[in-house]
Structures are given as structure tokens and as C-alpha cells.
Amino acid sequence: MAVDYSGLRSLTARELIAALTRDGFHYVRQKGSHQRYHHPDGRRVTVATDGAGDTFTIKTLRSMIESQAQWTEEDLKRLTLFR
């Protein structure tokens, strides 16, 4: 099922990191502006934090949400990421 990204257009790095933490991811390391988060089940997410208040492009969000965190639309609702 495809995720509807219209409700996520203004997701900031701070909000995404908070959602990752709520979902069980933990901070592992940082190199430059890229922070790496790991989940106990093996999933890994890299968040480029150029500015905590900056929003992500849809292409970047799609990579972090679908490919890396492997979240579904139900997960996004559970993590209160939809506005």
C-alpha cells in the first residue's frame, strides 16, 4: 500500500527523530550532518540534519520512511506523523 505523503510535506528532522525514538530506534553515531539510528530488529535509518527545523523533500522522506524505516501508513498514523 502506497503512503500518502501529502500530510507529511512539512516534516522536520526533529519530528522524524522523535518518531524514530518512539518506534524503538536508537542513536548510534553521527558523521557530519548525517545521524544513524538502528532498531533492534536490524533496520537502519540515516537522517541528514542540516537544520533541526528544516523540512525534507518528498524524495528524501520516501527513502527514510519506506526503504529505511519500512513504515506503513498505519505506522505513520500510530506515530502521529500525519497532520
N, C-alpha and C positions, 0 to 999 in steps of 0.2 A: 504494500500500500504506500503510495507516494505521500510525502509530507507536504502540507500546505504552508509555504514559507511566508505568506502574506502577513501573518500575525507575528512574525519574528524579524521584521525588517529593521528594527532598532535595538537589537540585542547587543549589549555591550560585553566587553571582556569580563568585567566584574560580575555581571549577571550569569554569564556562561560558567565561570569558575565556581560560583556559588552553587549552581545546579549540578556541576560535576561532583562537588563535595557532598551534596545531598544524596547523590546517587551512589556514593561509595568510592569514588575516585580519590586518590591522594597524590599530593605534590611529590615529585621525585627529584627533578633538577631543572635548572634553567641555563640556557646558553644564549647570551644576547637578550633579545626580546622574546624568545620562544621558551615557554614553560611547558614541561612534560608532566602529564598526570597519568597514573596507572590505576587500573581496577583489579581487585583480587582475582577476577576470572580471566585476566590476561589482556583485556582491552587497553589501548593506549591512545591518549589524545594530546596533541600539541596545540597550544594556544599561543598565538603571536600577540603579545600585549604591548603594542606600540603606545597605547594610552588606555588606561582602565575605563575611560568614558567613551572611547571611540567605538563605533559600531562596525560590524563585519559586513562584507559583501555577501550576496546570496551564494556565490560560488564557494567562498570560504566556509560559510555556515553549513552548506551541504556536505562538504568534506568532513568537517568536525562532527556533525550530527549523524549522518548516515554511514560514512565509511569508517570513522574512527570510534566514536562512542556507540555506534549501532543502535541509536534510539529510534523508536517508532513514534508516530503521532500520539499514541496513548502515553508513552513515556514523557513526551513534552508537556502534555496536559497534567500528568502526575507531578512533574517538577515545576509546574506553574510558569512555564516559559511563554505560553501564549498570552497575548494582551487582550 
